[in-house]
Amino acid sequence: MKLRKERILTNILLGTGVYLLDSLRDRLAEGASDLSDRARDHYEDLRERSQDIYETASDRVGRASRVLRGDDRSALSSTAAVLLGIGVGVGVGMLLAPDSGEETRKNIANKFREMRSESKAATGTYGA
C-alpha cells in the first residue's frame, strides 16, 4: 500500500512538472521568436547600412584612383579655372587701378579717418 501511495505521489509530481515545463516552453518559444525577429531586423538594418557605406567608399576610391592616374580631369580643370580666374582678376585690377598703390593706401587711410571723426561727432540719439 505504501508503495502504491509513493507511485501516485511520484506520478502527480511528474505530471505537475511536465505541465509547468510545457507552459514554460510555450512562453520561452514566444520570447525566443520575438528575439529572433528583432535580431533579424537589426541584422538587415546593419547589412543595408554597411552596403551603403561600402558603395560610397568604393565610389570615392575609384574616383581618387582615376584622378591619380589622370583619367579624371574634373579636379584638375577646376583647379586650373580657379588659378586662371585669380590671375585674370589681378591683371585687370592692375590695369584699371586709377591710382598708384601709395596713393590708394593714402585714400583708404583718409576715408577711415573721416568715418572715425563722423562717428565721434554723432550724438548717438535717433532723430536729434
C-alpha positions in Angstrom: 0.0 0.0 0.0 2.8 2.3 0.9 4.4 1.6 -2.5 1.2 2.4 -4.3 0.9 5.8 -2.5 4.5 6.6 -3.4 3.8 5.8 -7.0 0.7 8.0 -7.0 2.7 10.8 -5.4 5.5 10.4 -7.9 3.0 10.4 -10.8 1.4 13.6 -9.5 4.7 15.3 -9.1 5.9 14.2 -12.5 2.7 15.3 -14.1 2.9 18.7 -12.4 6.5 19.2 -13.5 5.7 18.3 -17.1 2.7 20.6 -17.1 4.8 23.5 -15.7 7.6 22.8 -18.2 5.2 22.7 -21.1 3.7 26.1 -20.2 7.2 27.5 -19.7 8.3 26.0 -23.1 5.4 27.9 -24.8 6.3 31.2 -23.2 10.0 30.7 -23.9 9.2 29.8 -27.5 7.3 33.1 -27.9 10.1 35.1 -26.4 12.7 33.3 -28.5 10.6 34.0 -31.6 10.4 37.7 -30.7 14.1 37.9 -30.0 14.8 36.1 -33.3 12.7 38.6 -35.2 14.3 41.6 -33.6 17.8 40.1 -34.3 16.9 39.5 -37.9 15.5 43.1 -38.3 18.7 44.5 -36.7 20.9 42.4 -38.9 19.0 43.6 -42.0 19.4 47.2 -41.0 23.1 46.8 -40.3 23.6 44.9 -43.6 21.9 47.7 -45.6 23.9 50.4 -43.8 27.2 48.6 -44.4 26.3 48.0 -48.0 25.6 51.8 -48.5 28.9 52.7 -46.7 30.8 50.2 -48.9 29.3 51.6 -52.1 30.2 55.1 -51.1 33.7 54.2 -50.1 34.1 52.2 -53.4 33.0 55.2 -55.4 35.4 57.5 -53.6 38.3 55.2 -54.0 37.5 54.7 -57.7 37.4 58.4 -58.3 40.6 59.0 -56.4 42.4 56.3 -58.4 41.1 57.9 -61.7 42.4 61.3 -60.6 45.8 59.8 -59.6 46.0 58.1 -63.0 45.0 61.2 -64.8 41.8 59.8 -66.2 39.5 62.2 -64.3 40.1 65.8 -65.5 37.4 67.5 -63.4 39.6 68.1 -60.4 42.4 69.4 -62.5 40.2 71.6 -64.6 38.5 73.1 -61.5 41.9 74.0 -60.1 43.1 75.4 -63.3 40.0 77.5 -63.7 40.4 78.9 -60.2 44.0 79.8 -60.8 43.2 81.4 -64.2 40.4 83.4 -62.6 42.7 84.7 -59.9 45.4 85.7 -62.5 42.9 87.5 -64.7 41.4 89.3 -61.7 44.8 90.6 -60.5 45.8 91.6 -64.1 42.6 93.5 -64.7 42.8 95.2 -61.3 46.4 96.4 -62.0 45.4 97.7 -65.5 42.3 99.5 -64.3 43.5 100.9 -61.0 43.0 104.7 -61.1 45.9 105.5 -58.8 49.3 104.0 -57.8 49.5 101.8 -54.7 50.8 104.6 -52.5 48.0 106.9 -53.5 45.4 104.2 -52.9 46.7 103.5 -49.4 46.5 107.2 -48.6 43.0 107.5 -49.9 41.9 104.5 -47.8 43.5 106.0 -44.7 41.8 109.4 -45.3 38.4 107.7 -45.7 38.9 105.8 -42.5 39.8 109.0 -40.6 36.8 110.8 -42.0 34.5 107.9 -40.9 36.0 107.9 -37.4 35.6 111.7 -37.0 32.0 111.5 -38.2 31.2 108.7 -35.7 32.7 110.9 -32.8 30.6 113.9 -33.9 27.4 111.8 -33.8 25.2 112.2 -30.7 24.0 108.6 -30.8 20.3 109.5 -30.5 17.9 108.9 -33.3 16.3 112.0 -34.8 18.1 114.6 -32.7 
